[in-house]
């Protein structure tokens, strides 16, 4: 037994991926995603524990709440097994600028997980001066496009507090607590735009907590992307970058 397949078999309420989504986990690698973040980290760890012990089947239902450091408000049922499934998804299709321009606004991407990687693949290289941040250098892919500045930092919220006030930001780290801290720092610092991955439930709960800190969450765009495209990373990336290009370049004459 060399791999365990983790499949979302049921969801209740807000969940990062729909039923039928699956990923393949080996002792060293993963293919596909069931939504990233703490849920996926737990699933990967459990699948590798099963591999080490020789266990082939398991089912568990997990609430997406404080126990996982998330606030989606839903729950997912995961099935672990050895059955082979198609886990791959098409890569993010790179978008194109509507017209040539020498203007290159700053874009800071927070998180080097599945969605962060899809956004990097999808975004036109000439569109933004891109900075890619995560808490660990090991979370970045081995090869990063030359036009992107990688910036590992142990304290992403502290870095956000000194980010360029004119930069655009897209936030999708592995932790809701880190997401919230980055949002708070950016609202205090100032930003051209703030996009946050998440559900309507996450938006409501973040808004409540930010107001309690004396901050106005109205400028945060959450959820991001186009829900009609789907929840896969490349689908979220496509909708998010398309919207950001429209926002950023709409006032620049052709």
N, C-alpha and C positions, 0 to 999 in steps of 0.2 A: 504494500500500500504506500504510494508515493505522494498522494494528494488527497485533500478533503475539499469537497465542494460545499459552499455555504449558500443556501438559497433562502430568499425571503418568500415564505409561503402564505403569509397573511399580514395585514396591517390594520390598525385601528386608529382613527384620528389622523393627525399630521405625522407623516413618516418621510424620511429622505428619499426612499426608492419604493417602487410599487412591487406587489407580489409577482413572482416570476423572475426577479432580478437575482443573479447569482455571481459568485466569484470563486476562483480556484486558488487554494492555498497549499503551498508546499513548505518544506522545512525552511527554505530561504527566500522564496519569492511568492508574489501574489499576482493574479491576473483578474481584471475586472474590479468592480466595487459594489458594495451594498449601501453606500451612502457616506462613507468616510467618517471621520471623527471618532469619538469614544466608542460608539457602537461597533464600528469596524475594527478598531484596535482590540476590543474584547473578543470579537468573533475570530479574528486571526489568531490571537493567543490561545483561544479554546481549540481551534482546529489543529494548531501545532501540538497542543497537549494531547489531543486525540491521536495524532500521528505517532507521537513518542510512546504512547501507551498501547497502540495497536487497536484503538476503538474506532469502529466504522460508522456508527449511526448515533445521532442524538437530535433532540428537538428542544428548543427553549423559547419562551416568550419573554420579551424584555420591555418594560416601560421606558419611554424616552423622557425620563425625568431627572431629578437631582442625583440619583444614584449613578447615572452615566455622565453627569455634568452637562446635561442637555435640557432644553425646555420646549421641545416640540409639542409635548402634551399628548402624544399618541403612544402606540406600542407596536412592536413587530414580533412575528414568530419566525424563527430561523430553524431550518433543517440542515443538519450536517450529514454528509454521506459521501460515498465513493462513486456515485453515478456521474458520468461525464455529461457536461452541459456546455452549450455555446455561451461563453462568458464575455467574449470580445465585443467591442462596439467600434463603429467606424471612428477614425480619428477626427478631431475638430477640423472642420474645413476653414481654411484661412480666408477671412473677409478682405475686401479691398476698399481703399479710400474712394469716396465718390469723385474726387478730383485731386490733382497734384497740389501740394502746398508745402511751403518751407516751415510752417508752424508746427511745433512738436511739443504739446503740453505734457506735463509730468503725470505718469500713472504709477501708483504704488500698489503692488499686488501682495496681499497678506495671506500667506499660506501656500505651501509647495506640495499639497496633496493632489488628488485626482482633478479637482476643478481648477486649481491654480495652474496645473500643467496644461489642461485643455485650453484655458484662457491664453496662455503664452503661445500655444500652437495656432490659435484662432486669430489672434490680433495681428494686423498688418505691422511689420517692423517699422515702417516709416511714420506710423500714426502717433506714437507716443515715445517719450523718454521714459523707459520702463525700469523700475526698481522692484526686485522680487525679494520678499522678506519671509523668513521662517525662524523658528527658535533653534533649529539645528541644521548644520551644514549637510548632515547625512540625509535630510529629507528632500534635498534637491536632486534632480536627475543628474546622471554622470556628465551629460553634455548639455550645456546651456547656450542658447544662441548668443552670438557675440554682442548684439545690440542691447542685451539685458544686463543690468547690474545686479548680481546676487548679493544679498546682505543678511547673513545669519546673525541673530542677536538673541541673547538669553532673555531679554525683557522687551517684548514687542510694544507693549503699551508705552514704555518710557521712550522708545524710539519714535512712536507716533506723536508724542508731545513735542518733538522737534522737527517734524516733517514740514516740507514747504507748504505754506498756507494755500498756494495756488494749485496744488496737486489734486488729481482725482485718486480715489481709493476704492479698491475692491477687497472685501474682507471675507475670507473663508478659511479660517484656521481650524485645527482639530478640536478646539475647546470653546464652548459657549462663554465661559468666563473670560477667556482671552479676547474673544470677539467683543464682548461688552466693554472690557477695559480699553481696547483700541478705539471703539466708538466714542467713549467718554473723552479720551485724550484728544481725538480729532475734533469733536464738538467744541472743546475748549480752545484748541489751537487754531481752528479754521481750516476749511478745505473747499476745493472747487465742487466736489461731489463725494458722497459716501454711499457705496453700494454694499449691502450685507446679505450674504446667503442665508436663507431660512424660510420658515413658514409664516403664515399670518399670526399664528400663536406666538412664535418667537418675537415677531415685531411688537405685538401687544405687551409681552412681558418685558422686553428690553425697554420699550417706551416708558413703562411704569417705573422701572428701576432708574432710568436716566433722569426722569422728572424728579425723582426723589433726591437726586444729586444736584438738583437745580439747573439741569440742562434741558434744552429743547430738542427732542428727537425728530422734529418734523423734517429735517434735511436728510435723514437717513432713508435710502431707498431699500425696502425689504418687503417681500422677496425681490430678488433680482432675476433677470432673464425673462423668458417668454414661456409661461406654463403650457401653452399649446404645443410647444416643441418637445416636451418631455422632461424627465428628471435625470437623464444620463449626463455625465460631466460635459461631453461635447455639445449636448443640446443646451445646457445651461450656459456654457461659454459662448455659443453662437448668439443666443438671445441677448446676453449681457453686453457683449462687445458691439453688436449691432446698435443697441440702444445708446451705448456710450459714444459711439462714433456720431450718431445723430445729435446727441446733446452737445458734443464738443465742437463739431464742425458746422453746425447749423447757421452760426452767425458769421462764418468766414466766407466771403464772396468767392464764387467760382472763377 
